[in-house]
Amino acid sequence: QVQLVESGGGLVEPGGSLRLSCAASGIMLKAYTMHWYRQGPGKQRELIANIFSDGVSYYDDSVKGRFTVSRDDVKNTMYLQMNSLKPEDTAVYYCNTVHKTQNLWGQGTQVTVSS
């Protein structure tokens, strides 16, 4: 069964850090372009970062310089290291890819940035 499972969310104070994980089963992440999306309260889901199969990454301006996407090919897991978190980063974070024309999503993990 092809599945993506996010973890690592939680409550953090402004300026803090979290690391999100996206564990894959049924596919090898290194063969895919992987995405991180987020959906804040009352907002549309937005793309914030990609990592391509060659390891090159892309970031939306809203997270550039603060977030880093990486991949562990042995663990078949993608990560999103989030530093200098702001209240506006509060959202449900999702990992995503397209597998055989199927748009795969994890269940999401909640990140709340608040004092």
C-alpha positions in Angstrom: 0.0 0.0 0.0 1.3 3.4 -1.0 1.2 5.8 2.0 2.6 9.0 3.3 2.5 9.7 7.0 3.5 13.0 8.6 4.6 13.6 12.1 6.4 16.1 14.3 3.9 18.8 14.7 3.0 20.5 17.9 2.8 23.7 19.9 5.9 26.0 19.8 6.6 29.6 20.9 7.4 32.3 18.3 11.1 32.0 17.4 11.1 28.3 18.1 11.9 25.3 15.9 10.2 22.1 14.9 11.1 19.3 12.5 8.4 17.6 10.5 8.8 14.1 9.0 7.0 12.5 6.1 7.6 8.7 6.1 6.7 6.9 2.9 5.7 3.3 2.3 5.2 1.6 -1.1 7.3 4.1 -3.0 10.9 5.2 -2.9 10.9 9.0 -2.2 14.2 9.5 -4.0 12.5 8.8 -7.3 9.9 11.5 -6.9 9.5 15.2 -6.6 8.1 15.7 -3.1 6.2 18.6 -1.8 5.3 20.2 1.5 2.1 22.1 1.7 0.3 23.9 4.5 -3.2 25.1 5.2 -3.7 27.8 7.8 -7.0 28.6 9.5 -9.5 29.9 6.9 -6.9 29.8 4.2 -6.3 27.7 1.1 -3.7 25.0 1.0 -0.4 26.5 -0.3 2.8 25.0 -1.6 5.8 26.0 0.6 8.7 23.7 -0.5 9.7 21.0 -2.9 12.6 18.6 -3.1 13.4 17.1 -6.5 14.8 13.6 -7.1 18.2 15.1 -7.6 18.0 16.7 -4.2 17.5 20.3 -5.4 15.0 22.2 -3.3 12.6 25.1 -3.8 11.0 27.4 -1.2 8.2 29.8 -1.2 9.3 33.3 -0.2 7.2 33.1 3.0 9.5 30.4 4.4 12.8 30.9 2.5 15.8 31.2 4.8 13.8 29.7 7.7 12.7 26.3 6.5 14.9 23.5 5.0 13.6 20.4 3.3 15.7 17.3 3.2 15.4 13.6 2.5 16.9 10.5 4.1 17.0 7.8 1.4 17.9 5.0 3.8 14.9 5.8 6.0 12.7 6.7 3.0 11.6 9.8 4.9 11.4 13.5 4.0 11.9 16.2 6.6 11.0 19.9 7.0 13.2 21.7 9.5 11.4 24.9 10.5 13.3 27.6 12.4 12.4 31.1 13.5 8.7 30.1 13.6 6.1 32.9 13.4 2.4 32.8 14.4 1.5 33.0 10.8 3.2 29.6 10.3 0.3 28.1 12.2 -1.2 25.5 9.9 -1.7 21.9 9.1 1.3 20.7 7.2 1.0 18.0 4.5 3.5 16.1 2.4 2.5 15.2 -1.2 3.6 13.6 -4.4 2.1 12.3 -7.6 2.4 8.5 -8.1 1.1 7.0 -11.3 -1.3 9.9 -11.8 -2.6 9.6 -8.2 -2.2 12.7 -6.0 -0.9 11.3 -2.7 -1.4 13.2 0.5 -0.6 12.3 4.1 -3.1 12.9 6.9 -1.4 16.2 7.9 0.3 17.3 11.2 -0.8 20.4 13.1 1.8 23.1 13.9 0.7 25.9 16.2 3.0 28.9 16.9 1.8 30.8 19.9 3.0 32.3 23.2 
